[in-house]
Amino acid sequence: MDFGGITFTFAAIFLGAAVFASIALYTRQPIIIAYIILGAALGPFGTGLVSNTALVSDAGHVGIIFLLFLLGLDMQPKALLNSMKSSSWVALASSGIYIAIGYAITRGFGFAHNDALLVGAALMFSSTIIGIKLLPTTVLHHKHLGEVLVALLLFQDLIAIVVLVWLQSSDTGTSVIWSVARPLIMLPLLAMGCWAAVRFILIPLIARFDRYHEYIFLLSVGWCLGIAELAALMGLSAEVGAFIAGVAVATSPIAQYIAVSLKPLRDFFLVIFFFSVGAQFDVSALPNVAAAAVVLALSFLCLKPVVYQMLLRGVSESPKLAWNLGFRLGQCSEFALLIAVVALESGRLSPTAHTLIQATTILTLLISSYLVVTRFPTPIASNDALRRD
């Protein structure tokens, strides 16, 4: 048997996920935690049963792309722009505060200046996946809380893109000004191109062949992944490209049919994503950074709700909404893992600091998802009273 083949890899992931998810549900724990623990158990730093982490990571990335595409399908452009305007300064101010907190704590544990700065930069973002997946669909698409949360996450994603582009461009000698300006220039160009393509190509095709469900499915998947790749070529992220692709189709009557038909595909790849988060973590290196990771994780989990509560009340949001959103965004982001890899490969981040970012991010993902699932309405709540689709 080929233990490194794609069939064995997926079989191990989904058979293991079924077992671990059953245990999680019986013990009334968040199901996402089961996927992450499974990754650590079967990954190369655990039993080594699943060793092809590159395949798993790439497949998991597809899940994030589909998640953002489906989110865009339910977002009206006008409402999104209004939310972005009111949330932009909140995202900027909070990011600055979180960088300072991460830098100060990391320096306090004896890390070098550059390491501490990159740790702070990596940990300032909140997880798009956790934030969106744990929000009920009715709240996400039809309530003000959903609009504000999405706007904040998208603005953070743009900041993360700037950080990643800067890290990658510095190796090639690209101007720092251009590396920062490029995403801001390319984003509206991509949006206008998507709008034109939807109006003059996609809508006529859908109107002509809408009775062929298989064709609509293929067209939707091709549009999502094609625009995601185009965005990556333009210096943006594939996630942002997928979201714009979804928003561009949102005004079409077929948008809801596309959203329903792609949800099982999204969930398939998201299981792989959470598995890959656990599989990439080297448990043996944890003792070297355990104390710093615990302090960083608890600091962000405790301070993020407070910071968001203060900043959102400054833009006239209600205290209840601010606290709710603050807890839902209390974790660190999957972007932290990506920034850590890029910074390590470029020689700007030490291996110990890389492990610290991984450990802190995984801790916040685990604890934050547990807090949200047990205290707030979510689609996967273990308590029937809190379960909302």
VMD Tcl script that draws the C-alpha trace (Angstrom):
set ca {
  {0.00 0.00 0.00}
  {1.20 3.51 -0.84}
  {1.11 5.23 2.55}
  {2.06 8.55 0.98}
  {-0.54 8.45 -1.81}
  {-3.47 10.78 -2.10}
  {-6.06 8.04 -1.55}
  {-4.45 6.82 1.67}
  {-3.92 10.41 2.87}
  {-7.57 11.37 2.40}
  {-8.77 8.05 3.83}
  {-6.69 8.58 6.98}
  {-7.91 12.16 7.37}
  {-11.62 11.49 6.97}
  {-11.76 8.17 8.81}
  {-9.83 9.76 11.66}
  {-11.99 12.89 11.51}
  {-15.13 10.77 11.78}
  {-13.78 9.04 14.91}
  {-12.45 12.21 16.56}
  {-15.58 14.19 15.66}
  {-17.75 11.48 17.26}
  {-15.72 11.73 20.47}
  {-15.96 15.54 20.37}
  {-19.73 15.48 19.93}
  {-20.23 12.91 22.70}
  {-18.13 15.02 25.08}
  {-19.84 18.24 23.85}
  {-16.62 19.80 22.53}
  {-16.23 21.99 19.41}
  {-15.75 19.77 16.37}
  {-13.02 22.03 14.92}
  {-10.76 21.13 17.86}
  {-11.08 17.46 16.88}
  {-9.70 18.14 13.40}
  {-6.68 20.07 14.74}
  {-5.85 17.39 17.34}
  {-6.20 14.71 14.67}
  {-3.68 16.57 12.51}
  {-1.17 16.67 15.34}
  {-1.71 12.96 16.02}
  {-1.40 11.71 12.43}
  {1.00 14.33 11.05}
  {4.78 14.04 10.60}
  {5.43 15.29 14.14}
  {2.99 12.74 15.60}
  {2.64 9.16 14.37}
  {3.72 10.16 10.86}
  {0.83 8.26 9.29}
  {0.13 11.27 7.06}
  {3.47 12.63 5.86}
  {2.48 14.53 2.71}
  {1.88 17.87 4.44}
  {2.34 19.84 1.20}
  {-0.63 18.07 -0.38}
  {-2.75 18.52 2.75}
  {-1.85 22.20 3.11}
  {-2.61 22.96 -0.54}
  {-5.95 21.15 -0.38}
  {-6.86 22.98 2.83}
  {-6.11 26.29 1.14}
  {-8.81 25.47 -1.42}
  {-11.31 25.28 1.44}
  {-10.50 28.85 2.48}
  {-10.97 29.99 -1.13}
  {-14.42 28.37 -1.36}
  {-15.37 29.79 2.05}
  {-14.61 33.34 0.91}
  {-16.34 32.79 -2.45}
  {-19.55 31.63 -0.76}
  {-19.37 34.55 1.63}
  {-19.12 36.95 -1.30}
  {-22.20 35.41 -2.94}
  {-24.35 36.72 -0.08}
  {-22.76 40.17 0.24}
  {-24.32 43.09 -1.60}
  {-21.58 45.49 -2.83}
  {-23.28 48.64 -1.48}
  {-23.71 47.25 2.04}
  {-20.14 45.96 2.02}
  {-18.70 49.35 1.05}
  {-20.68 51.13 3.79}
  {-19.42 48.68 6.42}
  {-15.83 48.96 5.17}
  {-15.92 52.76 5.54}
  {-16.96 52.64 9.19}
  {-14.69 49.71 10.10}
  {-11.45 50.72 8.36}
  {-10.07 52.86 11.15}
  {-11.10 50.25 13.75}
  {-9.08 47.64 11.85}
  {-6.06 49.96 11.54}
  {-6.12 51.09 15.19}
  {-6.62 47.58 16.56}
  {-3.82 46.21 14.37}
  {-1.43 48.81 15.74}
  {-2.40 47.94 19.33}
  {-1.97 44.21 18.75}
  {1.45 44.66 17.15}
  {2.56 46.64 20.21}
  {1.22 43.98 22.60}
  {2.87 41.12 20.70}
  {6.17 42.99 20.41}
  {6.29 43.92 24.11}
  {5.51 40.41 25.37}
  {7.92 38.72 22.96}
  {10.74 41.11 23.87}
  {9.98 40.45 27.53}
  {10.81 36.79 26.94}
  {14.22 37.69 25.53}
  {13.57 37.50 21.79}
  {15.47 39.78 19.42}
  {13.97 43.00 18.06}
  {13.28 41.63 14.56}
  {11.73 38.44 15.91}
  {9.50 40.38 18.30}
  {8.37 42.76 15.56}
  {7.45 39.93 13.19}
  {5.70 37.99 15.96}
  {3.57 41.06 16.69}
  {2.86 41.59 12.98}
  {1.85 37.95 12.51}
  {-0.42 37.76 15.55}
  {-2.35 41.01 15.01}
  {-4.92 39.40 12.66}
  {-8.05 37.42 13.51}
  {-9.05 34.19 11.79}
  {-11.34 34.62 8.79}
  {-12.26 30.94 8.91}
  {-13.20 30.82 12.61}
  {-14.96 34.19 12.50}
  {-17.15 33.26 9.54}
  {-17.68 29.53 10.14}
  {-18.86 30.04 13.75}
  {-21.34 32.79 12.86}
  {-24.91 31.64 12.07}
  {-25.82 32.10 8.41}
  {-28.80 34.33 9.25}
  {-26.54 36.62 11.28}
  {-23.71 36.55 8.76}
  {-25.83 37.62 5.81}
  {-28.77 39.52 7.28}
  {-27.62 41.17 10.52}
  {-25.41 44.18 11.22}
  {-23.03 42.04 13.30}
  {-22.25 39.96 10.22}
  {-21.59 43.04 8.09}
  {-19.19 44.56 10.64}
  {-17.35 41.27 11.22}
  {-16.84 40.67 7.50}
  {-15.70 44.25 6.91}
  {-13.11 44.04 9.70}
  {-11.80 40.68 8.49}
  {-11.50 41.88 4.90}
  {-9.60 44.99 5.93}
  {-7.29 42.84 8.04}
  {-6.79 40.54 5.06}
  {-5.65 43.54 2.99}
  {-3.17 44.53 5.71}
  {-1.91 40.93 5.82}
  {-1.42 40.97 2.06}
  {0.68 44.13 2.37}
  {2.85 42.45 5.04}
  {3.29 39.30 2.92}
  {4.07 41.26 -0.24}
  {6.64 43.32 1.67}
  {8.33 40.19 3.03}
  {8.44 38.57 -0.41}
  {9.43 41.73 -2.34}
  {12.33 42.54 -0.04}
  {14.14 39.43 -1.28}
  {13.86 40.55 -4.89}
  {14.82 44.18 -4.28}
  {11.36 45.52 -5.11}
  {10.60 49.01 -3.82}
  {8.90 49.07 -0.42}
  {6.55 51.81 -1.65}
  {5.49 49.71 -4.64}
  {5.05 46.60 -2.49}
  {2.60 48.54 -0.30}
  {0.86 50.40 -3.14}
  {0.48 47.43 -5.47}
  {-2.40 45.70 -3.62}
  {-4.24 49.02 -3.27}
  {-3.99 49.58 -7.03}
  {-4.75 46.04 -8.13}
  {-7.80 45.54 -5.90}
  {-10.11 48.03 -7.71}
  {-8.78 46.84 -11.09}
  {-9.68 43.26 -10.22}
  {-13.12 44.31 -8.95}
  {-13.90 46.23 -12.15}
  {-12.68 43.35 -14.31}
  {-14.87 40.88 -12.41}
  {-17.91 43.14 -12.71}
  {-17.43 43.41 -16.48}
  {-16.86 39.67 -16.90}
  {-19.98 38.81 -14.89}
  {-22.16 41.29 -16.78}
  {-21.03 40.46 -20.30}
  {-19.97 36.79 -20.05}
  {-21.22 34.91 -16.96}
  {-24.79 36.25 -16.77}
  {-25.50 35.57 -20.48}
  {-24.07 32.05 -20.14}
  {-26.09 31.33 -17.01}
  {-29.27 32.72 -18.60}
  {-28.80 30.49 -21.65}
  {-27.85 27.23 -19.89}
  {-29.36 27.56 -16.39}
  {-31.34 24.32 -16.79}
  {-28.09 22.33 -16.90}
  {-27.18 22.10 -13.22}
  {-23.87 20.35 -13.86}
  {-22.82 23.19 -16.16}
  {-23.70 25.84 -13.55}
  {-21.64 23.91 -10.98}
  {-18.62 23.70 -13.30}
  {-18.92 27.35 -14.29}
  {-19.10 28.42 -10.63}
  {-16.06 26.40 -9.55}
  {-14.06 27.56 -12.57}
  {-14.99 31.21 -11.96}
  {-14.07 31.00 -8.26}
  {-10.70 29.30 -8.70}
  {-9.82 31.24 -11.87}
  {-10.31 34.64 -10.25}
  {-8.50 33.42 -7.12}
  {-5.45 32.56 -9.22}
  {-5.70 35.83 -11.15}
  {-5.72 37.75 -7.87}
  {-2.58 35.92 -6.74}
  {-0.84 36.87 -9.99}
  {-1.83 40.52 -9.42}
  {-0.15 40.59 -6.01}
  {-3.31 40.07 -3.96}
  {-4.28 36.85 -2.19}
  {-6.32 34.03 -3.66}
  {-8.79 34.46 -0.77}
  {-9.46 38.09 -1.60}
  {-9.85 37.18 -5.27}
  {-12.40 34.49 -4.43}
  {-14.38 36.92 -2.28}
  {-14.48 39.51 -5.07}
  {-15.55 36.78 -7.50}
  {-18.44 35.95 -5.17}
  {-19.50 39.57 -4.66}
  {-19.50 40.12 -8.43}
  {-22.06 37.31 -8.83}
  {-24.10 38.24 -5.73}
  {-26.67 40.29 -7.64}
  {-27.46 37.37 -9.96}
  {-30.67 35.38 -9.25}
  {-28.61 32.17 -9.47}
  {-26.29 33.21 -6.59}
  {-28.21 31.31 -3.89}
  {-28.31 28.12 -5.95}
  {-24.53 28.32 -6.42}
  {-24.03 28.89 -2.69}
  {-26.09 25.83 -1.73}
  {-24.45 23.55 -4.30}
  {-20.88 24.45 -3.25}
  {-21.27 24.14 0.53}
  {-20.45 20.39 0.70}
  {-17.33 21.03 -1.38}
  {-16.32 23.83 0.98}
  {-16.78 21.64 4.09}
  {-14.72 18.84 2.52}
  {-11.70 21.09 2.06}
  {-12.13 22.90 5.39}
  {-11.77 19.60 7.26}
  {-8.45 19.18 5.47}
  {-7.44 22.76 6.36}
  {-7.93 22.30 10.10}
  {-6.15 18.95 9.91}
  {-3.19 20.66 8.22}
  {-3.00 23.27 11.01}
  {-2.40 20.50 13.54}
  {-0.16 18.46 11.24}
  {2.32 21.30 10.70}
  {2.99 21.85 14.39}
  {6.18 20.37 15.85}
  {5.15 19.32 19.35}
  {8.76 18.48 20.31}
  {9.77 22.15 19.97}
  {6.96 23.33 22.26}
  {8.90 23.31 25.57}
  {11.24 26.05 24.28}
  {8.38 28.48 23.70}
  {5.61 27.14 25.94}
  {5.67 29.95 28.53}
  {5.81 32.73 25.94}
  {3.08 31.09 23.83}
  {0.72 30.74 26.80}
  {1.24 34.37 27.87}
  {0.78 35.65 24.30}
  {-2.30 33.52 23.70}
  {-4.01 34.49 26.96}
  {-3.12 38.16 26.44}
  {-4.72 38.27 22.99}
  {-7.74 36.25 24.07}
  {-8.36 38.60 27.01}
  {-7.44 41.92 25.38}
  {-9.03 41.58 21.95}
  {-12.62 41.76 23.24}
  {-11.71 44.81 25.33}
  {-9.94 46.58 22.46}
  {-12.73 45.91 19.97}
  {-15.33 46.95 22.53}
  {-13.66 50.34 23.02}
  {-12.96 50.98 19.33}
  {-16.38 49.89 18.07}
  {-18.18 52.00 20.63}
  {-16.13 54.87 19.22}
  {-18.00 54.40 15.90}
  {-21.37 54.24 17.65}
  {-21.75 50.47 17.78}
  {-23.69 48.99 20.69}
  {-21.76 47.49 23.64}
  {-23.51 44.13 23.13}
  {-22.44 43.92 19.48}
  {-18.90 45.04 20.36}
  {-18.43 42.37 23.04}
  {-19.93 39.67 20.82}
  {-17.67 40.57 17.93}
  {-14.63 40.92 20.20}
  {-14.97 37.37 21.49}
  {-15.62 35.99 18.00}
  {-12.41 37.65 16.77}
  {-10.33 36.82 19.84}
  {-8.09 34.28 18.10}
  {-5.06 34.75 15.85}
  {-5.28 34.13 12.13}
  {-4.26 31.51 9.61}
  {-2.35 34.41 8.04}
  {-0.01 34.24 11.06}
  {1.11 30.76 9.98}
  {1.71 31.96 6.43}
  {3.63 35.06 7.54}
  {5.76 32.88 9.84}
  {6.69 30.53 6.97}
  {7.54 33.36 4.57}
  {9.60 35.22 7.20}
  {11.46 32.03 8.17}
  {12.28 31.20 4.55}
  {13.55 34.74 3.94}
  {15.89 34.51 6.96}
  {14.16 37.31 8.89}
  {12.66 35.07 11.56}
  {14.44 32.59 13.81}
  {13.17 28.98 14.03}
  {12.26 29.51 17.69}
  {10.15 32.56 16.89}
  {8.52 30.59 14.06}
  {7.51 27.89 16.53}
  {6.24 30.57 18.92}
  {3.91 31.98 16.26}
  {2.62 28.49 15.43}
  {2.02 27.58 19.08}
  {0.30 30.87 19.93}
  {-1.94 30.73 16.87}
  {-3.03 27.14 17.50}
  {-3.69 27.85 21.19}
  {-5.88 30.83 20.35}
  {-7.74 28.87 17.65}
  {-8.48 26.09 20.13}
  {-9.47 28.26 23.10}
  {-11.37 30.89 21.10}
  {-13.43 28.35 19.16}
  {-14.25 26.61 22.44}
  {-15.39 29.89 24.06}
  {-17.50 30.91 21.08}
  {-19.15 27.52 20.62}
  {-20.04 27.23 24.31}
  {-21.17 30.84 24.87}
  {-22.56 32.23 21.61}
  {-24.99 31.01 18.92}
  {-23.12 29.02 16.25}
  {-24.04 26.43 13.61}
  {-21.95 23.76 15.39}
  {-22.80 24.50 19.03}
  {-22.82 21.43 21.28}
  {-25.69 22.99 23.26}
  {-29.02 22.75 21.41}
  {-30.11 26.12 22.79}
  {-27.13 27.84 21.13}
  {-27.24 26.02 17.77}
  {-28.22 28.36 14.94}
  {-27.89 27.54 11.24}
}
mol new
graphics top color blue
foreach p $ca { graphics top sphere $p radius 0.5 }
foreach p [lrange $ca 0 end-1] q [lrange $ca 1 end] { graphics top cylinder $p $q radius 0.2 }
display resetview
